[in-house]
Amino acid sequence: MSENKLYIIPTPIGNLEDMTYRAVNILKAVDVILAEDTRTSSVLLQHYGIAAKMYAHHKFNEHRTVELLAEKILRGQSVALLSDAGTPGISDPGFLLVKTCVERDIEVECLPGATALIPALVNSGLPSDRFCFEGFLPQKKGRQKRIIQLRDEERTMVFYESPYRLLKTLQQLSAVFGEERRACVSRELSKLHEENSRGTFTELISYYTEKGVRGEIVLVVEGKSGKQKRYEEENDD
């Protein structure tokens, strides 16, 4: 392990046993651990017997602290960054600190590890050779515009979504993409009650209207196919 370095450490999205040996060893050795939520990360660190100086690093304070953190690394300290779950920087804080370190010629190493989008994509049964990751759709401003922009996307699309907005998102996508577009809702990945629900938008809307929605959600949506394009062209004529 090296000093003067920022380590990006993926953490389990549910099952604590999904940590890698190297990630645990680095967390035991670094001088400072930055955590999106110290309460959440303390559970993980205690599970692996890791005692280290831990500080909060999240979207509300990162703009004020990244330069100080870069200076700390330049003075010889090793720093590890954690998010609550998955890989930092993927719909989580991390990008700004990595950008600052790169600009200051500080070495950055991101370990391979857990992220929710890849298991959801593979589980979906939809084409996974080419895909695009959209993260969270805008909650209000620009939401409908972004959905319309994605209507003709031919690659499989992966979204993160709140359980409180899932039905609304399925309904909005169905209205723009078409009711028969196929999708998969992955819920509680790697946890005890993991569920992957596959079907058309119509089928998924009906299912979750009846059942309700709980847990962490990844939504995978089929890209626009040649068959769908030909159908639209014929109907436009």
C-alpha positions in Angstrom: 0.0 0.0 0.0 1.2 3.5 -0.9 1.2 6.8 1.0 0.2 10.0 -0.8 -2.7 8.2 -2.4 -6.5 8.2 -2.5 -8.2 4.8 -2.5 -11.8 4.4 -3.8 -13.3 1.5 -2.0 -16.5 -0.2 -3.1 -18.7 -1.5 -0.3 -21.4 -4.1 -0.3 -24.8 -3.1 -1.6 -26.5 -5.4 0.9 -24.6 -8.5 2.0 -21.6 -7.6 4.1 -19.7 -10.7 2.9 -19.3 -9.1 -0.5 -16.2 -7.1 0.6 -12.9 -8.1 -1.0 -9.9 -9.1 1.0 -7.9 -6.3 -0.5 -10.5 -3.7 0.4 -10.5 -4.9 4.0 -6.7 -4.8 4.2 -6.5 -1.3 2.7 -9.1 0.0 5.1 -7.1 -1.4 8.0 -3.9 0.3 6.8 -5.0 3.8 5.7 -4.6 6.8 7.9 -8.0 8.3 7.2 -11.4 6.8 6.1 -13.9 9.1 4.5 -17.5 7.9 4.7 -20.7 9.2 3.2 -22.5 8.4 6.4 -20.2 7.4 9.3 -23.1 5.6 11.1 -23.6 3.3 8.1 -19.9 2.7 7.5 -19.2 2.0 11.2 -21.4 -1.1 10.9 -19.2 -2.4 8.1 -15.9 -1.5 9.8 -17.0 -3.1 13.1 -17.9 -6.3 11.2 -14.4 -6.5 9.8 -12.6 -5.3 13.0 -11.3 -2.1 11.4 -10.4 0.7 13.7 -9.4 3.9 11.8 -10.0 7.6 11.9 -13.3 8.2 10.1 -14.7 11.5 8.9 -17.9 12.4 7.1 -17.6 13.2 3.4 -20.9 13.8 1.6 -22.6 16.1 -1.0 -23.2 18.7 1.7 -19.6 19.3 2.7 -17.4 18.0 -0.1 -17.0 21.4 -1.8 -15.6 22.8 1.4 -13.2 19.9 2.2 -11.7 18.5 -1.1 -8.8 21.0 -1.1 -8.0 20.2 2.5 -8.1 16.5 1.9 -5.8 16.8 -1.1 -3.3 18.7 1.0 -3.5 16.0 3.6 -2.7 13.4 1.0 0.2 15.4 -0.4 1.7 15.6 3.1 2.0 11.9 3.2 -1.3 10.5 4.4 -3.2 7.7 2.8 -7.0 8.2 2.4 -9.8 5.8 1.6 -13.2 6.9 0.4 -16.4 4.9 1.1 -20.0 5.5 0.1 -23.0 4.0 1.9 -23.1 1.2 -0.6 -21.5 0.3 -3.9 -18.7 2.3 -5.7 -18.2 5.9 -4.7 -18.7 8.3 -7.6 -21.5 6.2 -9.2 -24.6 8.2 -8.2 -22.8 8.9 -4.9 -20.2 11.5 -3.7 -16.7 10.9 -4.9 -16.3 12.6 -8.3 -15.3 16.0 -6.9 -12.6 14.5 -4.7 -11.2 12.3 -7.5 -11.2 15.3 -9.9 -9.3 17.5 -7.3 -6.7 14.7 -6.7 -6.1 14.2 -10.4 -5.7 17.9 -10.9 -3.1 18.0 -8.1 -1.2 14.9 -9.5 -2.3 12.7 -6.6 -2.4 9.0 -7.4 -6.0 7.6 -7.3 -6.8 3.9 -7.2 -10.3 2.6 -7.5 -10.7 -1.0 -6.4 -13.1 -3.3 -8.3 -16.1 -4.3 -6.3 -19.8 -4.1 -5.6 -22.1 -1.9 -7.7 -25.9 -2.4 -8.1 -26.1 -1.7 -11.9 -24.2 -4.7 -13.2 -26.0 -7.5 -11.3 -29.3 -5.8 -12.2 -28.3 -5.7 -15.9 -27.2 -9.3 -16.0 -30.3 -10.5 -14.1 -32.6 -8.7 -16.4 -32.2 -11.1 -19.3 -32.1 -8.0 -21.6 -29.1 -7.5 -24.0 -26.0 -6.6 -21.9 -23.4 -6.3 -24.6 -24.2 -2.6 -25.1 -25.9 -0.5 -22.4 -26.1 3.0 -21.0 -26.3 3.9 -17.3 -28.6 6.9 -16.6 -28.5 6.9 -12.8 -31.5 8.8 -11.3 -33.8 10.6 -13.7 -34.3 14.3 -12.7 -37.0 14.4 -10.1 -38.8 17.5 -11.5 -37.2 19.9 -13.9 -36.0 18.2 -17.1 -37.5 14.8 -16.2 -39.9 14.5 -19.1 -37.4 16.0 -21.5 -34.8 13.4 -20.6 -37.4 10.6 -21.0 -38.3 11.8 -24.5 -34.6 12.0 -25.4 -34.2 8.3 -24.4 -37.1 7.1 -26.4 -35.0 6.1 -29.4 -32.0 4.8 -27.4 -31.2 1.4 -28.9 -29.0 0.2 -26.0 -30.4 -1.3 -22.8 -30.9 1.4 -20.2 -30.1 1.2 -16.5 -31.7 3.5 -14.0 -31.6 3.9 -10.2 -34.9 4.7 -8.6 -36.6 5.4 -5.3 -39.3 2.9 -4.3 -41.5 6.0 -3.8 -41.2 7.0 -7.4 -41.0 3.6 -9.2 -44.6 3.5 -10.2 -44.6 7.0 -11.5 -41.4 6.3 -13.5 -42.8 3.1 -15.0 -46.0 5.0 -16.0 -44.0 7.9 -17.5 -41.7 5.6 -19.5 -44.6 3.5 -20.7 -46.4 6.6 -22.0 -43.3 7.6 -24.0 -41.6 4.3 -24.9 -44.8 2.3 -25.4 -46.7 -0.1 -23.1 -45.1 -3.3 -24.5 -41.5 -2.2 -24.0 -39.9 -4.8 -21.7 -38.1 -4.0 -18.5 -36.9 -5.6 -15.2 -37.2 -4.2 -11.7 -34.4 -5.4 -9.4 -35.1 -4.9 -5.7 -32.9 -5.5 -2.7 -30.0 -7.0 -4.7 -27.8 -9.3 -2.6 -30.2 -9.1 0.3 -32.4 -11.8 1.8 -35.5 -10.6 -0.1 -33.9 -10.0 -3.5 -36.4 -9.9 -6.3 -36.1 -9.5 -10.1 -39.4 -8.8 -11.7 -39.5 -8.9 -15.5 -42.2 -8.0 -18.0 -43.7 -5.3 -20.1 -44.3 -1.9 -18.6 -48.0 -2.8 -18.5 -47.3 -6.0 -16.5 -44.9 -4.3 -14.1 -47.2 -1.4 -13.4 -50.0 -3.8 -12.6 -47.7 -6.0 -10.4 -46.4 -3.1 -8.3 -49.8 -1.3 -8.1 -51.1 -4.4 -6.4 -48.1 -5.4 -4.4 -46.5 -2.1 -3.4 -42.8 -1.2 -3.6 -40.1 -1.4 -0.9 -36.3 -1.5 -0.9 -33.5 -0.3 -3.1 -34.5 -0.3 -6.8 -32.6 -0.7 -10.1 -34.7 -0.5 -13.2 -33.4 -2.0 -16.5 -35.2 -1.1 -19.7 -35.0 -2.6 -23.1 -33.6 -0.5 -25.9 -35.6 0.4 -28.9 -35.6 -2.5 -31.3 -35.7 -2.7 -35.1 -39.2 -4.1 -34.9 -40.4 -1.1 -32.8 -38.7 1.3 -35.2 -40.4 -0.3 -38.3 -43.8 -0.2 -36.5 -43.4 3.5 -35.8 -42.3 4.3 -39.3 -45.2 2.4 -40.8 -47.7 4.2 -38.5 -46.1 7.6 -39.3 -46.9 7.0 -42.9 
